[in-house]
Amino acid sequence: MDNTFAGDASPSANGTTLVDLGNGVHIEMTEAKAGKVSVFVDPKEIIISRKRFVSSARNVLKGKITEVKDAGNVAKVTVDAGKPFTVQITKKSLAEMKLSLGTEVYLAFKASSVQAI
């Protein structure tokens, strides 16, 4: 399943849980967990942008596009952000943003979008 990762969870000072996914990738989730954990982020919950922007999203990762797949009415874009994240966007967004292999992008998603599984 896309965007399923194993990591080490620990509580943070601000009430969220920090999950170390390895390879320098850390994400925040709202569910209280500690120790070994598996997490999932729905590809539809991730925003992709060409520039970093200010938002309430606790998770912002920088990466490069490594794959673009046609998935019917949408495109599935894989971004290497230290771990491979898949993002689902409309084909119109893909074209308007001029996204292609090697494009540097930012991924943003809320801590509440990270689910323990």
PyMOL commands that set and color helices and strands:
alter all, ss='L'
color gray80, all
select helices_A, chain A and resi 43-45+91-96+111-113
alter helices_A, ss='H'
color red, helices_A
select strands_A, chain A and resi 4-11+17-22+25-29+35-41+47-49+59-71+74-80+84-90+104-109+114-116
alter strands_A, ss='S'
color yellow, strands_A
deselect
rebuild
show_as cartoon
